[in-house]
Amino acid sequence: MNCRGCAAALTLPLIDLGTSPPSNAYVRVDQLEQAEHWVPLKVAVCQQCWLVQTEDYTSADSLFDAEYAYFSSFSSTWLAHAERYVAEMVERFGLTTDSRVVEVAANDGYLLQYVARRGIPCLGVEPTRSTAQAAREKGLEIRELFFGRDTAVQLKSEGWGADLMAANNVLAHVPDINDFLGGFATLLKPAGVATFEFPQLLALMAGQQFDTLYHEHYSYLSLTAVQTLCERNGLQVFDVSQLSTHGGSLRVFVQRLDGERRNVQPAVQQQLQAELAAGVKTPEYYATLAPAAERIKHDLLRFLLQAKADGKRVVGYGAAAKGNTLLNYAGVKPDLLAWVADANPHKQGKYLPGSRIPIVSPVQIDLEKPDYVLVLPWNLLDEITQAFAGIRAWDGRFVIAIPELIIR
């Protein structure tokens, strides 16, 4: 396979997580007698542009289909993050009712609802029918499309040249990253700004977050790689900030190379230097993740097996894609993890892909009073422990597996 960014041959492996179904391919009851589509989950590193990427074994159309079940609005933490983002962008860039805001990967309208409330014209681009419909129910205008240069040309001809384009947690999800970024250079007004948020590679490596590797994530991004990709596609990075979301993310601000350019902020060079010092341009930097994943798998299995031997009941919380990577890599099944609770009704009544662990409503926690709740979306641990603090009444405890097994 060649690099998605620069077409150089990929020769440096990062990790091989075996095989698994796509992490968001939740199984309906009527599908339980059918075989799932298991494909290799391997990640490699380009030693030319240092883009970290999954190897190709499945298509975007099959990953982001009409039954896509990730809805952003079921996390209060994420809603608050989106509302703050809108307030900050309005103030920083002077957005008014004469501005145009376009969000790519608008999901269920979790962010654009706050733009619309300010009376700013806005448009969402969202390829998955389930979430697009949820956004429309909020009164938002949504185009059910994959974004790229052709989409940008179409939207620009319809008057949607953008003062601000938002793209949260989508840059990693696109198979043709050059076409995707080229669309931003096309749709932005000459003085327009686009922001990209994505989990940063430094946090992934430092926190041993191998569970964030799954088929829907085609790329794992450093500013080093993103800056190169942007410049190749007519964009310039002019600022960057670090975020605590998703275990450590970057928000990158870009502008058109041929537009009204702002000064590049010192934070850009500081982040690039931090990545260089960490070793992102050296093969040795990438050698630590595979052994860490193996240790985490063994620690989790030891805990689950011991709990089973002791007669303790362990359940999960959060039917998240990252949890599916972990459970399938470790080979966990319902005999060790009875069920997983999730607040998203679109997932309830289904089964996790691969492990076939049933997904239930959170009310099941109070009904069954389990001894342990394994929190799979560990990045939301504080939100979840606060919401379900009542388990302390029966001496229930919370568990996370990454970056190490912690019981609290």
N, C-alpha and C positions, 0 to 999 in steps of 0.2 A: 504494500500500500504506500502511496505517496501522501505527503503532508497536504491537508486541506488549505493551509494558508499559502505556502510557497511552492508546493509540488515537489519538494525534495524527498528522496527516499527515506522512509522511517526505519531506523536501525536500532534505536535505543528503547528497550521495553521499560515500562514503569511497573506494571503489575498484571498478573493473570488471575482473574477471579473465577475461573471455570466457566460454566454455562448457567444461564438463567433466562426466564422469560423477561420481556420488557417490564420494568418496575411499576408502571402504572396500568398494566393490563389485568385489572381485577377480574376475577372469575365469577360469573353469575351461576346461580343454582342450576340452570338448565345446561350449563357448560361443564359440569363436574364430571360427566362421563366422556368428555372429549379430551384429546391430547392438547397440551399447551405447546407453543412454539418456543423452544429453548435454543438460545444462540450464545456463542462465546462472548465473554465480557473481558476484553483485553484493552489495555491503555498503553500508548507509546508516546515518545517524546521526539520532536523534530530537532535535530542538532544544528539546523540552519537558522530557523526563526524562533525556536524554543516554544513552539505551540504544543501543549500537551493535549492528546486527543484519543478518543476511542477508535478502535479499528472498525471498519464498516462491515456489519453483518445484517442490518435491517434498514428499512426505509423510513423517512419522516412521516409519510402518509399512514403507515401502519402504527406508528407510535402516537401520533396526535390525531386520533380518529374521533368519530362522533360521540363515543362513550368516554372520552377523556374525563377523568374524575378528580383532577386537582382544581379546587376552588379556593382562591386566595382569601375570600372573606370570612372563612371559618377560623381565622387566627386574629384575635383582638390585637395582639402585638403587631402583626403585619398591617392591619388597618390603621393603627396609630402611626406607624412608620410612613405609610402612604399619605396620610393627612399632613404630617409634618413636612414631607417632601414638597407637596403642593404649595404650602405656605412659604417655604423657603425659596422655591423657584419663582413664585409670583413677586416676592420682594426683591430678590437679587436681579432678576431680568426685566422687571417692570411690566409684567404681563397685565393686559387690560381686556375689556370686552371687545376690543378690536384685534386681539391676538388670535392665533390659531395654535391649538395644542393637539398633537397626535401621539397616541400611545401604541406602541407595537407590542403585541402580546398583552392585550388589555384584560385577558382572563374574564372574570365575572364582574368587571367594573369597579373593583375594589379601590382603584386610584382615581379614575376619571370622574367618579361621582363627586369628589371634592373639587375638581376643576369646574364641573357643571354647576355646582352650588354657588360658585363665584361669578356665574354668568359668562364665563369664557367659553367660546365655541370650541368644541373638542370632538375628536373622532378616535375610535378604537379599531385596531386591526387585530383580529383574533381568529385563527384557523379552526379551532375546535368548537363544534356546534353546541355542545352542552354548556360550556362557559359563555359563549357568545350570546346564547339565549338568555342566560341569567343576567348578563350586562344589559341587554335590551329591556328586560323587565324593570331595570332601574331608570329607564328613559334615555339611555345612551345610544348614540349612533355607532353601529359596529359594522365593519366589513369583514366577512368571513373568508379571509384570504391568508396565504403565506406571504410574507413580506420579502421584497427584493427590488431590483431595479425596475422591472416591468410594472410592479404594483405602484412604485413611487411615481413613475411617469403618469400612470392612470389617475392617481389621486391628485397630482399636481395640476393636471388638466381640468380637474373638477373644482379647483380653487382651494385645495388643502395644503398649499405651501406653508410650512410650519415655522413658527417662532420658537417653539419648544417641541422636541420629540423625546419621549420617555421610553426606556426599554429596560425594565427591571427583570432580572433573572431570565433572560431570553438569549443573550449573546452566546451562551454556552450550548443552547438547544438547536442551533441552526447548522445543517450539514454543509451548505455553501456559504461560508462566512464572508467571502469576498463579495458575492452578489448581495448579501444582506447589508453589509456596510455601505456598498455602493448606492443602495436605495436611500440611505440617510443623506448622502452627499447630494442626491437628486432632489429630495423633497424639502430639505431645509431651505428657508429663505437665506439671502446673502448674509444677514446678521443673525441667523437662527442658531440655536444651541441644541445639541442632543446630549442626553445623559444615559450612560449604561451602568447598571449595577450588576455585579456578579460575585460569587464567592471567590476569594482570591487564592491563588496557588500557594502563597506563603503560609496562609492559615491552614489550608488542607494538609500540607506537608508537616507543619509544626504540630498540628493537632491530630495527626494520623487519621484523618477523616476519610478513610477509604470508602466508607458507605455512601459518600456523595458521588461515587463513580457509578453511573448506570447508563443504559443505552440512550436515554433521552438527552443525556449530556454528551454532546459531541466534542466539546472543548473544555479545558480546565485552564483558567486564564491568569496570566501575570500581566502587569502593565507593560513589561518588556515586549511580550508578544502582541498585545493590543495596540500599542503605539505603532509597531511595524505594520500591522494589518490596516490600521486607520490611514496611515500615510499612503499605503498602496492603493487605497480606494477614495482618495480625495478629501480626507478628513485630517484634522490636527487636534491632538490632545492639548488642552490648555489649562486643565486643573484636574485634581484628583483628591478625594477624601476617603478616609477609612471609616468603615461602618462596623457595628457589632452584629449585624444581621447574618443569619445562616452560618454562625460560627466564625465570622470574619469575612467581610466583603469590601470591595472597592466601589466607589461611585466615580466614574470617569466622565469628564465634561469635554465635549468635542465641538469643533466648528469647521466650516468649510475651508479648505485650503485656498479657494479662489474667492472667498467672501470677505466681509468686514471683520478682520481678525482682532481678537482680544490678546492682551499680553499673556504669555505663558507663565503660570504661577510657579514659585519655587517648589511647591509640593510635588510637582511632576518629577523634577530631577532628584528630589529627596527619595521618592518612592523607587525610582529606577536604581538609585545607588543602594538602597536597602536590599533590593532583589539581587543585585550584582554581588553584594557582600554575602548574602545568604547562599549563593552558589547556583542560581537558576540557569546559568550558562555553563554548568559543568555536569558531566554525567554522574559524578559521585553524589550529587545532591539528591538524585532520584532513586538511590539504592536502598533507602531506609524504609520506604512505605510497605513493600511486600512482607518483610519480616514482622513489622508492626501489626499488619493485618492478621497474620497467622497467630501472633500472640493474643490479640483481642479475641479471635475466634475461639481459641482454646480456653481462655479465661471465662468466656460466656458459657461455653458448653460445660465446663466444670461446675459453674454456679447452678445452671439449670439441672444438671444431673444430680447434684447434691441436694438441691431443693426437692426434687422428685423422690429421692431416697428418704428424705426426712418427712415426707408426707405434706409438704408445703405446696400451696397453689400459686402458680406464677401466671400472670396475664400480661398483655401488652397494652400500651396506649399510643395511638397515632399510627394509622395505616399509611405511613409516609413512604415515598419511593426509597429514601435512604434506608429505611428499616427493611425493605424487601431485599436490598443488596446484602445487608448484614445477615438476615435470616437464611437466605439462599446460599450464601457463601459458607455459612456455618452448618447448613443442613438441618436447621431447626424445623420441627413439625408440631402438630397440635398435642402430641403426647408430652412435650416439654413446655409449650406455650399454648395454653388452652384456647385463648381467643385474644383479639385485639380490639379495643374500643376506639371509636373515632366519632367526632362530632358531625362529620359530613354525612348527611343522609344519602348522598349519592354513592357512598361506599358501604353503608350498612346493609347487611343481608347478602353481601358478596363475600368472596374469599381472596386472601392474599395470593398473588401469582406465585407459582412454584411451591410454596410451603402449604398452600390450601388451608391456612389458618382462618377461621371464620372472623368476620368483622361485625361487631355489635355496637349498639348504642352505649354511650358512657353510663347510662343508668344501671347497666349491668354490674358496674363496680360496686355500687351500694347494695345491690341485690345479693351478690355472691361473696362480697367481703374477702377478696384474695389477700394472701400474705404478702405478695410482692407485685408491683406494677413496673414492668420494664418499659421505660420511656424511649421509644424509638426515634422520634424527632428531638434529639438531645438539645438542639439549639433553642427549643421552646420549654426547656426544663422548668424554669422559674414560673412561667405562665401556667404550666400544667400542675406543678406541685401546689400552687396557690389555689387553683380551681378545684383540686381534689384533696385538699388538706384534711378532709373528713376521714380519710382512711386511717389517720392516727388513732381514731376512736377504737379501732380493733387491732392496733399495733401493726397496721400495714406499713410497708416501706416502699420507697421508690428506688429504682435501679437504672443506671445507664451503663453502657458497655464501652463507649468511646469518649475520650482516648484511652480510658482504662475503666475497669469495672469498679463502680462506686455504688454503695448502698447507703441511702440516707432516709 
